[in-house]
Amino acid sequence: MRKFLLIATVFCFLVSCSDNDNGIDVQKPDIPLDLGDDKEVVIKPKQMWIDAHANFTTFATKAKITATLEKIKDTGFNEIYVDVKPGIGYALYDSDILPKLTTWGNEKVERDWDYLGYWLEEAERLEINVIASISVLGFGYTKTKEGLVYDDPEWDGKTQVALIKNSDGEMTALEDIRNITDVDGAMLDPTIPEVQSFVISIVEEVVRKYPKLKGICLDYCRWYGADYGFGSSTLSAFEAYSGEKISDKNQIITKTGGMGPLYNKWIEFRSQTITDLITNIRSKVKAIDSEKEIHLWASAQWSSRYSVGQNWASKNYKPKASDVYTDAYSKTGFADQLDVFSLGAYTEHIWKSENPGSEWSVENFVTTYSNYTQGACKVYGSIASYAYGNDVKAVSDAVYLCLKNTDGLMVFEISHVNNNYDQWAAIKDGISRVEKQ
């Protein structure tokens, strides 16, 4: 009754003011009515990440996939990322290019059914969208030396090379990433045209074979770290890009690990290489299906991403020229090549008050990202659920902040939510605080 009286009062006001003092009809703008609980709630994308390695044996059966998807749906999620080409370099989809992933370390899973195909089938039944995640440049598991780059010598010279310390502690030695065990994966060198063609062919295969996918998520589309990219092919490509002759690698990174005279040009080159790869992937995907979305996950701390070549900002964002950034660095921004940027707010601190004076809080990341992206793509806030364990309030708060302040939510990752901790109720609470369901 109170709402009816409010509406009637406003209506009478509009009628009484429809003419001016001279009796001439004047068009009045509509007055928006905020009717409280009746206000329409916008349902945003809410995603769960399904990691391949952490769940390799968990989803060995169709029944487990079905049960998990039903739990995902009940909690309020409407999209999932399914990891179908992880960093080991083998396929969890029906591939004509890559070997099938059946063994990882001491774990073994044999399926006579299509892993990605079944996720899609059950997700469609439950009205959940599926985005296939691809480790773009990861093709080997260094801890056990398994994967594509260990299977065939054709990959010699095509993996990323690190500049490391020699026996005297000086940054002068080189090491192939395949021989470094404390990394997430052995990654290919994106400056090599053959590598770019190969990884694009994998993305193309997934898109063509699975038309019901909503999109593709590009993971590990970067340099592994700040000291990677010192292979001969990369240095030759840098010389061609910069017009500089590299007579000494310490022109880029000094013997003590500092920034050499060519460092900022090197940073620009590495970032441009990654942006070119993303651009080429996007062109291929959109040529197949213009509606397919391109997603990419990266750390929310933009200021550190130069070290791995991921300038996820808009090209309109121009950092001040420095020892790190050239005047032209802004041209390497790739936000305009994405449909969705998954903003990795992976920090144990939720509220800015918990970590004053620092970038590292979920609240800070999800309220400042637009300074960089400037509307060039949609942005979904993502959290590392493992950082909060059984802290129900922390999980709920992190979910709330992401969903409230960005275009969507992504939770990493299902094994922590379901197996390591029971975080379902806390996530559902965080969602309901925004959607008021």
CORMOSUL-V615641 format. One record per residue. N is the residue number from 1. RES is the residue in one letter. PHI is phi in whole degrees, -180 to 180 (999 if undefined). BURIAL is 1 if it has 9 or more other ideal C-beta (glycine too) atoms within 8 Angstrom, else 0. D_FIRST is the distance of its C-alpha to the first C-alpha in Angstrom with 2 decimals. Layout:
((N	RES	PHI	BURIAL	D_FIRST) (N	RES	PHI	BURIAL	D_FIRST))
This chain:
((1	M	999	0	0.00) (2	R	-62	0	3.81) (3	K	-67	0	5.40) (4	F	-63	0	5.04) (5	L	-64	0	6.33) (6	L	-62	1	8.68) (7	I	-63	1	9.98) (8	A	-63	0	10.58) (9	T	-63	0	12.33) (10	V	-64	1	14.42) (11	F	-62	0	15.31) (12	C	-62	0	16.59) (13	F	-61	0	18.49) (14	L	-65	1	20.11) (15	V	-65	0	21.16) (16	S	-65	0	22.61) (17	C	-103	0	24.57) (18	S	-74	0	25.86) (19	D	-119	0	29.19) (20	N	-87	0	31.51) (21	D	-64	0	33.47) (22	N	-93	0	36.14) (23	G	78	0	33.88) (24	I	-92	0	34.50) (25	D	-68	0	31.73) (26	V	-118	0	31.04) (27	Q	-76	0	29.38) (28	K	-101	0	26.70) (29	P	-66	0	25.90) (30	D	-63	0	22.57) (31	I	-98	0	20.33) (32	P	-66	0	19.23) (33	L	-104	0	15.63) (34	D	-91	0	15.57) (35	L	-99	0	12.38) (36	G	64	0	14.01) (37	D	-66	0	14.35) (38	D	-83	0	13.82) (39	K	-64	0	16.94) (40	E	-66	0	19.82) (41	V	-97	0	22.54) (42	V	-81	0	26.08) (43	I	-89	0	28.33) (44	K	-91	1	31.69) (45	P	-62	1	35.08) (46	K	-131	1	35.89) (47	Q	-115	1	39.55) (48	M	-114	1	41.94) (49	W	-93	1	45.65) (50	I	-109	1	48.19) (51	D	-76	1	51.51) (52	A	-72	1	54.67) (53	H	-70	1	56.99) (54	A	-64	1	54.72) (55	N	-120	1	53.66) (56	F	-56	1	56.90) (57	T	-95	0	57.45) (58	T	-58	1	53.88) (59	F	-104	1	53.01) (60	A	-79	0	56.27) (61	T	-124	0	54.54) (62	K	-64	0	51.92) (63	A	-60	0	50.17) (64	K	-68	1	49.61) (65	I	-62	1	48.15) (66	T	-60	1	45.74) (67	A	-61	0	44.60) (68	T	-69	1	44.14) (69	L	-62	1	42.19) (70	E	-66	1	39.78) (71	K	-67	1	39.31) (72	I	-59	1	38.83) (73	K	-63	1	36.14) (74	D	-63	0	34.34) (75	T	-76	1	34.34) (76	G	120	1	32.56) (77	F	-74	1	35.56) (78	N	-129	1	35.83) (79	E	-146	1	39.30) (80	I	-137	1	42.69) (81	Y	-99	1	45.92) (82	V	-112	1	48.88) (83	D	-75	1	52.20) (84	V	-115	1	54.68) (85	K	-140	1	57.62) (86	P	-74	1	57.92) (87	G	-66	1	60.47) (88	I	-73	1	63.26) (89	G	96	1	63.51) (90	Y	-107	1	63.19) (91	A	-106	1	60.56) (92	L	-111	1	57.73) (93	Y	-147	1	57.28) (94	D	-80	0	59.65) (95	S	-106	1	61.93) (96	D	-100	0	65.12) (97	I	-107	0	65.79) (98	L	-108	1	65.26) (99	P	-64	0	66.53) (100	K	-76	0	64.04) (101	L	-82	1	62.84) (102	T	-123	0	64.05) (103	T	-136	0	65.51) (104	W	-141	1	64.40) (105	G	63	0	66.69) (106	N	-98	0	67.21) (107	E	-101	0	64.12) (108	K	-139	0	64.55) (109	V	-137	1	62.12) (110	E	-109	0	63.29) (111	R	-122	0	60.77) (112	D	-105	0	61.60) (113	W	-140	0	58.18) (114	D	-83	0	56.51) (115	Y	-58	1	54.56) (116	L	-64	1	52.39) (117	G	-58	1	52.15) (118	Y	-73	1	50.64) (119	W	-56	1	48.05) (120	L	-64	1	47.03) (121	E	-62	0	47.00) (122	E	-73	1	44.76) (123	A	-65	1	42.50) (124	E	-63	1	41.92) (125	R	-60	0	40.94) (126	L	-95	1	38.34) (127	E	59	0	37.18) (128	I	-116	1	38.69) (129	N	-79	1	40.61) (130	V	-121	1	44.16) (131	I	-116	1	46.07) (132	A	-85	1	49.78) (133	S	-93	1	51.19) (134	I	-128	1	54.80) (135	S	-76	1	57.08) (136	V	-60	1	58.54) (137	L	-112	1	61.77) (138	G	-85	1	62.10) (139	F	-142	1	64.84) (140	G	-171	1	66.40) (141	Y	-105	1	65.82) (142	T	-71	1	68.33) (143	K	-65	0	68.30) (144	T	-119	0	69.93) (145	K	52	1	71.19) (146	E	-110	1	69.33) (147	G	126	1	67.95) (148	L	-58	1	68.89) (149	V	-74	1	70.71) (150	Y	-99	1	72.99) (151	D	-82	0	73.81) (152	D	-147	0	75.77) (153	P	-66	0	77.91) (154	E	-61	0	76.42) (155	W	-90	1	73.76) (156	D	-60	0	76.43) (157	G	82	0	75.89) (158	K	-116	1	72.34) (159	T	-98	1	70.47) (160	Q	-70	1	69.35) (161	V	-119	1	72.03) (162	A	-102	1	71.48) (163	L	-90	1	73.56) (164	I	-127	1	74.35) (165	K	-77	0	76.62) (166	N	-85	1	80.28) (167	S	-65	0	82.37) (168	D	-93	0	82.79) (169	G	83	0	79.05) (170	E	-100	0	79.04) (171	M	-80	1	76.59) (172	T	-137	1	79.19) (173	A	-92	0	78.99) (174	L	-119	1	77.07) (175	E	-146	1	75.37) (176	D	-69	1	73.81) (177	I	-59	1	70.29) (178	R	-63	1	71.44) (179	N	-101	0	73.57) (180	I	-107	1	70.92) (181	T	-85	0	69.26) (182	D	-94	0	66.57) (183	V	-123	1	64.45) (184	D	-73	0	61.56) (185	G	-174	1	63.50) (186	A	-82	1	66.47) (187	M	-109	1	65.17) (188	L	-76	1	66.79) (189	D	-88	1	67.78) (190	P	-74	1	65.41) (191	T	-79	1	68.03) (192	I	-86	1	70.12) (193	P	-54	0	69.41) (194	E	-63	0	70.22) (195	V	-66	1	67.59) (196	Q	-59	1	64.91) (197	S	-62	0	65.83) (198	F	-66	1	65.77) (199	V	-69	1	62.35) (200	I	-67	1	60.86) (201	S	-65	1	62.39) (202	I	-70	1	60.55) (203	V	-59	1	57.17) (204	E	-60	1	58.05) (205	E	-62	1	59.00) (206	V	-63	1	55.72) (207	V	-65	1	53.68) (208	R	-70	0	55.80) (209	K	-79	0	55.94) (210	Y	-128	1	52.25) (211	P	-64	0	50.27) (212	K	-83	0	47.02) (213	L	-64	1	46.97) (214	K	-75	0	44.25) (215	G	-177	1	46.79) (216	I	-123	1	49.62) (217	C	-107	1	49.49) (218	L	-92	1	52.61) (219	D	-113	1	53.65) (220	Y	48	1	56.86) (221	C	-99	1	57.28) (222	R	-172	1	59.27) (223	W	-80	1	62.45) (224	Y	-66	1	62.71) (225	G	-157	1	63.31) (226	A	-65	0	64.68) (227	D	-99	1	68.31) (228	Y	-103	1	68.09) (229	G	119	1	69.46) (230	F	-105	1	73.14) (231	G	-72	1	74.61) (232	S	-62	0	77.20) (233	S	-65	1	74.97) (234	T	-66	1	72.21) (235	L	-64	1	74.64) (236	S	-64	0	76.19) (237	A	-65	1	72.80) (238	F	-67	1	72.09) (239	E	-60	1	75.40) (240	A	-65	0	74.60) (241	Y	-71	0	71.13) (242	S	-93	1	72.27) (243	G	78	0	75.79) (244	E	-101	1	77.04) (245	K	-95	0	79.87) (246	I	-94	1	79.10) (247	S	-91	0	82.39) (248	D	-150	0	80.84) (249	K	-61	1	77.52) (250	N	-76	1	77.34) (251	Q	-69	1	76.68) (252	I	-97	1	73.15) (253	I	-119	1	72.77) (254	T	-70	1	75.47) (255	K	-59	0	77.63) (256	T	-91	0	75.63) (257	G	91	0	72.30) (258	G	-87	0	71.39) (259	M	-90	0	70.37) (260	G	-79	1	73.37) (261	P	-64	0	73.88) (262	L	-104	1	72.38) (263	Y	-61	1	69.41) (264	N	-68	1	66.62) (265	K	-69	1	68.03) (266	W	-64	1	68.15) (267	I	-63	1	64.49) (268	E	-60	1	63.61) (269	F	-61	1	65.75) (270	R	-65	1	64.24) (271	S	-66	1	60.68) (272	Q	-64	1	61.61) (273	T	-61	1	63.13) (274	I	-68	1	59.88) (275	T	-62	1	57.83) (276	D	-62	0	60.31) (277	L	-65	1	59.96) (278	I	-61	1	56.16) (279	T	-61	1	56.46) (280	N	-67	1	58.95) (281	I	-64	1	56.78) (282	R	-58	1	53.78) (283	S	-59	0	55.94) (284	K	-66	1	57.19) (285	V	-64	1	53.80) (286	K	-67	1	52.13) (287	A	-69	0	55.13) (288	I	-80	1	54.53) (289	D	-153	0	50.75) (290	S	-65	0	48.93) (291	E	-86	0	45.62) (292	K	-67	1	47.06) (293	E	-89	1	45.83) (294	I	-107	1	48.23) (295	H	-112	1	47.09) (296	L	-151	1	49.16) (297	W	-101	1	48.83) (298	A	-156	1	50.50) (299	S	-58	0	50.29) (300	A	-72	1	47.65) (301	Q	-84	1	50.35) (302	W	-56	1	51.46) (303	S	-63	0	54.23) (304	S	-102	0	56.14) (305	R	-75	1	55.85) (306	Y	-58	1	58.80) (307	S	-69	1	61.04) (308	V	-117	1	60.13) (309	G	81	1	59.66) (310	Q	-111	1	55.87) (311	N	-90	1	54.57) (312	W	-81	1	50.99) (313	A	-82	1	50.02) (314	S	-69	1	49.55) (315	K	-66	1	52.78) (316	N	-83	0	51.28) (317	Y	-87	1	51.35) (318	K	-119	0	54.75) (319	P	-71	0	56.00) (320	K	-65	0	58.73) (321	A	-58	0	62.21) (322	S	-161	0	63.96) (323	D	-65	0	66.34) (324	V	-98	0	63.58) (325	Y	-112	1	62.04) (326	T	-81	1	64.00) (327	D	-62	0	62.85) (328	A	-98	0	62.06) (329	Y	-59	1	60.14) (330	S	-60	1	56.78) (331	K	-67	0	58.00) (332	T	-87	1	57.85) (333	G	-60	1	54.05) (334	F	-120	1	52.67) (335	A	-57	1	48.86) (336	D	-72	1	49.01) (337	Q	-94	1	50.77) (338	L	-109	1	47.94) (339	D	-89	0	44.66) (340	V	-138	1	43.52) (341	F	-103	1	45.03) (342	S	-88	1	44.47) (343	L	-83	1	44.53) (344	G	-78	1	46.41) (345	A	-84	1	44.88) (346	Y	-90	1	47.21) (347	T	-146	1	47.42) (348	E	-74	0	47.01) (349	H	-87	1	45.24) (350	I	-90	1	41.48) (351	W	-97	1	40.43) (352	K	-57	0	42.56) (353	S	-65	0	42.88) (354	E	-78	0	44.79) (355	N	-143	1	47.48) (356	P	-61	0	47.54) (357	G	82	0	49.76) (358	S	-124	0	49.87) (359	E	-68	0	48.44) (360	W	-83	0	48.13) (361	S	-153	1	44.56) (362	V	-59	1	41.86) (363	E	-57	1	39.57) (364	N	-63	1	42.29) (365	F	-62	1	43.19) (366	V	-82	1	39.71) (367	T	-113	0	38.93) (368	T	-124	0	42.30) (369	Y	-57	1	43.34) (370	S	-67	0	42.16) (371	N	-59	0	44.89) (372	Y	-96	1	47.25) (373	T	-76	1	45.59) (374	Q	50	1	44.00) (375	G	78	0	41.83) (376	A	-72	1	44.84) (377	C	-155	1	43.33) (378	K	-74	0	40.35) (379	V	-132	1	40.66) (380	Y	-111	1	39.55) (381	G	-72	1	39.94) (382	S	-126	1	42.10) (383	I	-125	1	43.03) (384	A	-96	1	45.98) (385	S	-63	1	44.43) (386	Y	-65	1	47.83) (387	A	-70	1	47.65) (388	Y	-114	1	45.02) (389	G	50	0	46.41) (390	N	-95	0	44.40) (391	D	-80	0	42.39) (392	V	-60	1	38.87) (393	K	-64	0	37.22) (394	A	-63	1	39.63) (395	V	-62	1	38.99) (396	S	-61	1	35.19) (397	D	-63	1	35.49) (398	A	-64	1	37.95) (399	V	-61	1	35.82) (400	Y	-57	1	32.75) (401	L	-63	1	34.78) (402	C	-65	1	36.29) (403	L	-71	1	33.17) (404	K	-73	1	31.17) (405	N	-106	0	33.97) (406	T	-128	1	35.78) (407	D	-81	0	35.28) (408	G	-178	1	35.71) (409	L	-139	1	37.27) (410	M	-133	1	40.60) (411	V	-109	1	41.74) (412	F	-111	1	45.47) (413	E	-162	1	46.44) (414	I	-58	1	45.98) (415	S	-66	1	49.01) (416	H	-76	1	47.70) (417	V	-64	1	44.15) (418	N	-103	1	45.39) (419	N	-101	0	48.96) (420	N	-77	0	49.73) (421	Y	-140	1	46.39) (422	D	-107	0	43.25) (423	Q	-106	1	40.72) (424	W	-58	1	38.29) (425	A	-64	0	35.53) (426	A	-66	1	35.89) (427	I	-65	1	35.63) (428	K	-61	1	32.56) (429	D	-65	1	30.94) (430	G	-62	1	31.90) (431	I	-65	1	30.44) (432	S	-66	1	27.10) (433	R	-63	1	26.83) (434	V	-92	1	26.83) (435	E	-90	1	25.05) (436	K	52	0	22.57) (437	Q	-87	0	23.08))
